[in-house]
Amino acid sequence: MNAAHAAPELPAQLQWLNADPQRIEAHRGRVLGLVFWNAASPYCHTLLGELLRLQAKFPVGLSLVGIHLPRFDAELDGRLALKAANRLGLPFPVANDRGWSTWQHYGVQSWPSVALVDTRGRLRELFTGDDQAGRLESAIQGLMDEAGVALVQAEPPRRLGAESRLPLAFPSGLAVGENHLYVADTGHHRILECTHSGRVLREFGTGHGDLVDGAPEDAAFRHPRGLCLVREALYVADTGNHALRRIRLLDGVVETLAGTGRPGTPREGSGTASELPLNQPWDVVGNLDRIYIAMAGTNQVWEYELGQGRLKLTAGSGELGIADGPARGAMFAHPAALAQVQQTLYIADAASSAIRSLQISQGQVQTLVGQGLYEFGDQDGQRREARLQYPQAIALDPASPVLWIADSYNGSLRRLRLGGGDVSTHALPQSLEQPAALAAAPGSLWIANSGAHEVLRFDLGTGKLSRLPIGE
C-alpha cells in the first residue's frame, strides 16, 4: 500500500442526490471507496457493476460513496444524475459535484477512478480505469486484513429519491414487427412482447438480473438494451451481462451467442459464447447472415456472423475520439445505437454527440453531424452547424429518406434528412425525458421515454402522441 495521509473531507457544496450528506469521518472503521464517475460513460458503468459485485462480497467493512462529475450541460442538473444512479441500481450515497471540487482535492485525472480510504480515514491508493476490479479486490482485502480489528458493520444510508414503482423501469430498447412490439424493460431485467398498442403477450426473463439461458420463465438478463428482430428471432444487446443473446420466438427459448457475463476484450474468431467476451454492447442490428453490435465499452462496431458463430471487427480503432476514414482506423466515442439500410450502417455516437455512417462494402466511416468530443448543444440547420447532446437512439423512416434521432440530453426528437439534408427538431405535444430507444414502422414511431419509464407511440400523420399502457 502507498504512504498514507488523511483523506480530504468531502466539500460542503456537494449536491447529495439519494442520501443525507456524507463525511469521511462517518466511515471510520470501514474501508471506503470513493467512486468518481460520469452518467454517460460506459467505462464508468462497467466499473460500477464490478464495484457492486465487490460490495456484495464484502458486505461488512466496505463502504462506497459515488461522486458524479458532469460532462454534459444536462448533467449539471442533479435530477438527471439521480436518474442515472437509479438506472444503474446504485445502493450507496451519490453526490453531484457540479464544480469538480472533490476531483481536484483527490487529484483525480480521469474517470472512472476509485480512491480507497482505510479504516482510520487515510487516503491509501487511487485506481483509474474500468479494468481495475482485480486490483481493487486485492487492495480492499489487504486494507481489511491490515486493520487487524473487527470491522464496523455499515449502517444502510437513508435512501432518498427512489423511482416510483411502475410497470416499466427505464425501458431502453425497442423493436417492431408486423404484429408485435418488443420492449427491453431494462430496469426490470426482462424483455416484453406486446401488441402495437401495448398489451403484453409474453415476458422473457425472471426479472432478476443474471445470465441464464433456457425457457422464458427461467432465463435471465441484466440491464438489456438494444433489440433487433430478424424473422423468428429477437437479438438482444444484454448490456449488463456484456453479452449477445437470442430469443427464439417460436418457443421463447433464450440462448447466449457471445459474452461471458463479465466485461472482456473482444477478439476475432469463432468459439463458444464463453470464449467470445464482449464489453458494454448497447445496440444490435442485422439480417439473416450477421448481427452488428455497437460496442460502447470499446468504441467499436463488431459483427457476429451467424452461420459460423464468428466475431469480427467491423469499425473502430478502440481509441476514444471522432475521426473518419478507413473503418478499422476510425475513432468512435461510445457508439450507442445502430440503423442499417442495405450497405450503409448509421451510428449514433453518443459521447461525441454525433451521427456517423459506415459504408460497409467500401469500409469507410463518415461523420454526418457532430464536430468533436466536447462540441454539443441544441441547434438545428445545416449539418455542419447542427448540434446534438448525447443522442442514444436512431431509426430509419420506412417511408422517407429520414433518420429519426432520440436526442437524449436535449429531451427532443430530431430529424436528419438523408442525402445531404438538414437537421431539424420535430415538434411533439410534450417534451421527452432521456429518450433511449426508437422503432419505426409505416406511419408510426415508437419512443422509449426512458427517464419517465414509459413507451410512447407517435402517429406521424396526425401528430398524436399517446402513452402505451404496457403492463397496466
C-alpha positions in Angstrom: 0.0 0.0 0.0 1.1 3.5 -0.7 2.1 6.0 2.0 -1.0 7.4 3.7 -2.3 10.8 4.7 -5.7 12.0 5.9 -8.3 11.8 3.2 -9.6 15.3 2.2 -13.0 15.9 3.7 -15.9 16.0 1.2 -16.8 19.6 0.2 -19.9 21.1 1.8 -21.2 22.3 -1.6 -21.7 18.8 -3.0 -25.3 18.2 -4.1 -26.3 14.9 -2.4 -28.8 13.1 -4.6 -30.0 9.9 -2.8 -28.8 10.2 0.8 -28.1 12.7 3.5 -24.7 14.5 3.3 -21.7 12.2 3.9 -18.5 12.8 5.7 -15.2 10.8 5.6 -15.2 10.7 9.4 -18.5 8.8 9.5 -17.0 5.8 7.6 -14.2 5.2 10.1 -13.9 1.5 10.9 -14.6 0.5 7.3 -12.7 0.6 4.1 -14.2 3.5 2.0 -14.2 3.6 -1.8 -14.9 7.0 -3.3 -16.1 6.3 -6.8 -15.6 9.2 -9.4 -17.9 8.5 -12.3 -20.0 10.1 -15.1 -23.6 9.1 -16.1 -22.9 8.9 -19.8 -19.7 6.8 -19.7 -19.9 3.1 -20.4 -16.4 2.8 -18.9 -18.0 4.0 -15.6 -21.0 1.7 -15.9 -18.6 -1.2 -16.3 -16.6 -0.3 -13.1 -19.7 0.4 -11.1 -21.0 -3.1 -12.0 -17.8 -4.6 -10.7 -17.9 -2.5 -7.5 -21.5 -3.7 -6.8 -20.1 -7.2 -7.0 -17.3 -6.4 -4.6 -19.8 -4.8 -2.2 -21.8 -8.0 -2.2 -18.6 -9.9 -1.5 -17.6 -7.6 1.4 -20.9 -6.7 3.0 -19.2 -5.9 6.3 -16.4 -3.4 6.3 -16.7 -1.9 2.8 -18.5 1.4 2.2 -18.9 3.0 -1.2 -19.7 6.7 -2.0 -20.2 7.9 -5.5 -19.0 11.3 -6.8 -20.7 12.1 -10.1 -18.8 14.5 -12.4 -20.9 16.2 -15.0 -19.5 16.3 -18.6 -22.5 17.5 -20.5 -24.5 20.6 -19.7 -27.6 18.5 -18.9 -25.7 16.6 -16.2 -25.4 19.7 -14.1 -29.0 19.0 -13.2 -29.0 16.8 -10.2 -32.2 15.2 -11.2 -30.6 13.7 -14.3 -27.6 12.4 -12.3 -30.1 10.9 -9.8 -31.9 9.2 -12.6 -28.6 7.7 -13.8 -27.8 6.4 -10.3 -31.2 4.8 -10.0 -31.0 3.4 -13.5 -27.7 1.7 -12.6 -29.2 0.4 -9.4 -26.6 2.1 -7.1 -27.5 1.4 -3.5 -24.8 3.7 -2.0 -24.8 7.5 -1.4 -24.2 9.6 -4.6 -23.4 13.3 -4.9 -23.3 15.5 -7.9 -20.0 17.5 -7.9 -21.0 20.4 -10.2 -17.8 22.3 -9.7 -15.5 19.2 -9.8 -14.1 20.2 -6.3 -13.7 16.7 -4.9 -12.0 15.6 -8.1 -9.4 18.4 -7.5 -9.0 17.6 -3.8 -8.3 14.0 -4.6 -6.0 14.6 -7.6 -8.2 12.5 -9.9 -7.1 12.7 -13.6 -9.8 10.7 -15.4 -13.0 8.7 -14.8 -13.7 6.2 -13.7 -11.5 6.3 -10.6 -11.7 4.9 -7.1 -9.9 6.4 -4.1 -9.5 3.9 -1.3 -9.6 5.3 2.2 -8.5 2.9 5.1 -10.4 2.2 8.3 -8.5 5.1 10.0 -9.6 7.7 7.4 -6.3 7.8 5.5 -6.2 8.0 1.7 -4.2 5.0 0.6 -4.5 4.5 -3.2 -6.1 5.8 -6.3 -7.2 3.4 -9.1 -8.1 4.6 -12.6 -9.8 2.8 -15.4 -12.7 0.4 -15.9 -10.5 -2.7 -15.7 -9.4 -2.4 -12.1 -11.7 -5.0 -10.4 -9.0 -7.5 -9.6 -6.6 -4.9 -8.2 -9.4 -3.2 -6.2 -10.5 -6.5 -4.7 -6.9 -7.3 -3.6 -6.4 -3.8 -2.2 -9.7 -3.8 -0.3 -8.9 -7.2 1.2 -5.4 -6.0 2.1 -6.8 -3.0 4.0 -9.3 -5.1 5.8 -6.6 -7.6 6.9 -4.3 -4.7 7.9 -7.0 -3.2 10.2 -6.5 -6.2 12.5 -9.7 -5.5 14.4 -13.3 -6.2 14.0 -14.7 -4.2 11.1 -17.7 -2.0 11.6 -20.9 -3.0 10.0 -22.0 -0.3 7.7 -25.3 1.4 8.5 -27.6 1.4 5.5 -27.9 5.0 4.4 -31.4 6.6 4.4 -32.4 6.3 0.8 -33.8 9.4 -0.9 -35.1 10.0 -4.4 -36.2 6.4 -5.3 -38.1 5.9 -8.5 -41.8 5.2 -8.3 -42.8 1.6 -8.7 -44.2 1.4 -12.2 -44.8 -1.5 -14.8 -41.7 -0.3 -16.7 -38.3 0.8 -15.4 -36.0 2.7 -17.7 -37.0 1.0 -21.0 -34.0 1.3 -23.3 -34.7 -1.0 -26.3 -37.4 -1.3 -28.9 -38.0 -3.5 -32.0 -41.2 -3.5 -34.1 -42.5 -6.2 -36.4 -45.7 -6.6 -38.4 -47.8 -7.6 -35.4 -45.6 -7.1 -32.4 -43.6 -4.6 -30.4 -40.7 -5.8 -28.3 -39.6 -3.7 -25.3 -36.4 -4.0 -23.3 -37.7 -3.3 -19.8 -34.1 -2.5 -18.8 -34.6 -1.7 -15.1 -36.6 -4.9 -14.6 -34.1 -7.1 -16.5 -36.6 -8.5 -18.9 -37.9 -8.4 -22.5 -41.6 -7.9 -23.2 -43.6 -9.0 -26.3 -46.5 -6.6 -26.8 -49.1 -5.7 -29.4 -48.6 -2.4 -31.2 -51.0 -0.8 -28.7 -49.1 -2.1 -25.7 -50.9 -5.2 -24.5 -48.3 -7.6 -23.0 -48.4 -11.0 -24.7 -45.2 -12.7 -23.4 -42.4 -12.0 -20.9 -38.9 -13.2 -21.3 -36.7 -13.3 -18.2 -37.3 -13.7 -14.5 -36.9 -10.0 -13.7 -33.9 -10.8 -11.6 -30.5 -9.6 -13.0 -28.5 -12.7 -14.0 -27.1 -14.6 -17.1 -29.3 -17.7 -17.5 -30.4 -19.4 -20.8 -33.5 -21.5 -21.3 -37.2 -21.2 -21.3 -38.8 -17.7 -21.0 -39.7 -18.2 -17.3 -36.2 -19.4 -16.4 -34.0 -17.2 -18.5 -32.4 -14.1 -17.0 -31.0 -10.8 -18.4 -29.1 -8.0 -16.8 -30.0 -4.4 -17.9 -30.8 -5.4 -21.6 -30.8 -2.5 -24.1 -30.8 -2.8 -27.9 -33.2 -5.2 -29.7 -33.2 -6.4 -33.3 -35.9 -8.5 -34.9 -34.9 -10.9 -37.7 -37.6 -13.3 -38.9 -38.4 -15.6 -35.9 -35.6 -14.4 -33.7 -35.1 -11.5 -31.4 -31.5 -10.5 -30.8 -30.7 -8.7 -27.6 -27.8 -6.5 -26.5 -27.7 -7.7 -22.9 -25.6 -4.8 -21.8 -25.2 -5.6 -18.1 -24.1 -9.2 -18.9 -21.8 -8.0 -21.7 -23.4 -10.5 -23.9 -25.3 -11.0 -27.2 -28.4 -13.1 -26.6 -31.0 -14.5 -28.9 -34.7 -15.3 -28.2 -36.2 -18.0 -30.4 -39.7 -16.5 -30.8 -41.4 -19.8 -31.8 -40.7 -21.4 -28.4 -39.4 -18.5 -26.4 -36.1 -20.2 -25.6 -33.2 -17.8 -24.8 -29.6 -18.6 -25.7 -26.3 -16.7 -25.4 -24.3 -16.3 -28.6 -21.3 -14.4 -27.3 -20.3 -13.0 -23.9 -19.3 -14.3 -20.5 -21.3 -12.2 -18.1 -18.3 -10.1 -17.2 -16.5 -7.3 -19.3 -13.7 -8.5 -21.5 -11.7 -7.6 -24.6 -13.5 -8.8 -27.7 -11.4 -10.8 -30.1 -11.9 -12.0 -33.6 -12.7 -15.6 -34.2 -15.2 -18.4 -33.6 -16.0 -20.3 -30.4 -18.5 -20.9 -27.7 -20.1 -17.9 -26.0 -17.7 -18.1 -23.1 -14.8 -17.8 -25.5 -16.1 -14.6 -27.1 -16.0 -11.8 -24.5 -17.8 -8.5 -25.1 -17.7 -5.1 -23.4 -20.9 -3.0 -23.0 -22.9 -3.9 -26.1 -25.5 -1.2 -26.4 -27.4 -2.0 -29.6 -27.8 -4.6 -32.3 -29.0 -4.5 -35.9 -28.7 -7.1 -38.7 -30.1 -9.6 -41.1 -30.2 -13.4 -41.6 -26.4 -13.5 -42.1 -24.9 -11.2 -39.5 -25.6 -9.1 -36.5 -23.8 -5.8 -36.0 -23.1 -4.8 -32.4 -22.5 -1.2 -31.1 -19.8 -2.0 -28.6 -19.8 1.1 -26.4 -17.2 -0.2 -24.0 -14.5 -0.5 -26.7 -15.6 2.4 -29.0 -16.1 0.0 -31.9 -18.7 -1.7 -34.1 -18.4 -5.5 -34.3 -20.3 -8.1 -36.3 -21.3 -11.6 -35.3 -21.5 -14.0 -38.3 -24.5 -16.2 -37.5 -23.6 -19.2 -39.7 -20.0 -19.6 -38.3 -20.6 -18.2 -34.8 -17.7 -15.8 -35.5 -16.9 -12.4 -34.1 -15.3 -9.9 -36.5 -14.3 -6.3 -36.0 -16.2 -4.0 -38.4 -15.0 -0.5 -37.5 -13.2 1.4 -34.8 -9.6 1.6 -33.6 -10.7 1.3 -30.0 -9.5 4.8 -29.1 -12.0 7.3 -27.8 -12.4 10.1 -30.3 -14.1 11.2 -33.5 -12.1 10.6 -36.7 -13.3 9.4 -40.1 -11.6 7.3 -42.9 -10.9 3.6 -43.3 -13.3 1.7 -41.0 -10.8 0.0 -38.7 -8.8 3.1 -38.2 -11.8 5.4 -37.5 -12.4 6.6 -34.0 -15.7 6.5 -32.1 -16.9 7.7 -28.7 -19.2 5.2 -27.1 -21.4 4.2 -30.1 -24.9 3.7 -28.6 -27.3 2.9 -31.5 -27.3 1.4 -35.0 -29.6 1.5 -38.0 -29.0 -0.2 -41.4 -30.2 0.2 -44.9 -28.6 -2.0 -47.5 -24.8 -1.5 -47.3 -25.0 1.6 -45.1 -24.8 1.5 -41.3 -25.8 4.6 -39.4 -24.3 5.0 -35.9 -25.4 7.3 -33.0 -22.0 8.1 -31.5 -23.3 9.2 -28.1 -20.2 10.7 -26.3 -19.3 12.8 -29.4 -22.9 13.9 -29.8 -22.5 12.8 -33.4 -24.3 10.8 -36.2 -21.8 8.7 -38.2 -22.2 6.5 -41.3 -20.3 3.4 -42.3 -20.2 2.3 -46.0 -19.9 -1.4 -45.3 -18.7 -2.6 -48.7 -16.1 0.3 -49.0 -15.1 0.2 -45.4 -15.3 3.9 -44.9 -16.6 6.0 -42.0 -18.0 9.5 -42.4 -19.4 12.0 -39.8 -22.8 13.4 -40.8 -23.5 15.5 -37.7 -21.0 16.4 -34.9 -17.7 18.2 -34.6 -15.9 16.8 -31.6 -15.9 15.2 -28.2 -16.9 18.4 -26.4 -18.9 20.0 -29.3 -22.5 19.6 -28.2 -25.6 21.7 -28.0 -29.2 22.1 -29.3 -29.1 23.6 -32.7 -30.9 22.9 -36.0 -29.8 23.7 -39.5 -27.1 22.6 -41.9 -25.2 19.5 -40.8 -22.0 21.4 -40.0 -23.8 23.9 -37.8 -26.3 21.5 -36.2 -25.6 20.3 -32.6 -27.0 17.4 -30.6 -26.4 16.4 -26.9 -25.8 12.7 -26.2 -28.0 11.0 -28.8 -28.9 7.5 -27.7 -31.1 6.1 -30.4 -31.8 6.3 -34.2 -34.4 4.8 -36.5 -34.8 4.9 -40.3 -38.2 6.1 -41.5 -39.5 3.4 -43.8 -41.5 5.9 -45.9 -39.0 8.7 -46.5 -35.2 9.4 -46.5 -35.2 10.5 -42.9 -33.2 9.3 -39.9 -35.0 9.9 -36.6 -32.8 10.7 -33.6 -33.6 10.5 -29.9 -31.6 13.5 -28.7 -31.5 12.2 -25.1 -29.9 15.1 -23.2 -31.9 17.7 -25.0 -35.1 15.7 -24.4 -36.2 16.0 -28.0 -36.9 14.2 -31.3 -34.7 15.3 -34.2 -34.8 14.5 -37.9 -31.8 14.2 -40.2 -32.8 14.3 -43.9 -30.5 11.9 -45.6 -28.8 12.7 -48.9 -27.3 16.0 -47.6 -30.3 17.4 -45.9 -30.5 19.5 -42.7 -31.2 18.6 -39.1 -34.5 19.8 -37.6 -36.4 19.3 -34.3 -39.7 17.6 -34.7 -42.3 19.3 -32.5 -44.0 16.9 -30.1 -47.0 17.6 -27.8 -44.7 17.0 -24.8 -41.0 17.1 -24.0 -39.2 13.9 -23.6 -37.2 12.7 -20.7 -33.9 11.0 -21.7 -35.4 9.0 -24.7 -33.2 5.9 -25.1 -34.7 3.9 -28.0 -36.8 4.3 -31.2 -38.6 1.9 -33.5 -40.2 2.9 -36.8 -43.0 1.4 -38.9 -45.0 3.0 -41.7 -46.9 5.9 -40.2 -45.8 5.3 -36.6 -42.8 5.9 -34.4 -42.4 4.3 -31.0 -40.2 6.1 -28.4 -38.8 4.6 -25.2 -39.1 7.6 -23.0 -36.7 6.1 -20.6 -36.5 8.7 -17.8 -40.3 8.7 -17.5 -40.5 4.8 -17.5 -42.8 4.7 -20.5 -43.2 3.9 -24.2 -44.9 6.4 -26.5 -46.4 6.0 -29.9 -46.2 8.9 -32.3 -48.6 9.0 -35.2 -46.6 10.6 -38.0 -49.8 11.5 -39.9 -51.9 13.2 -37.2 -49.1 14.2 -34.8 -50.8 12.5 -31.9 -48.5 11.2 -29.2 -50.0 8.5 -26.9 -48.7 6.6 -24.0 -48.8 2.8 -24.3 -50.4 1.1 -21.2 -47.8 -1.6 -21.0 -48.3 -3.8 -18.0 -51.1 -1.8 -16.6 
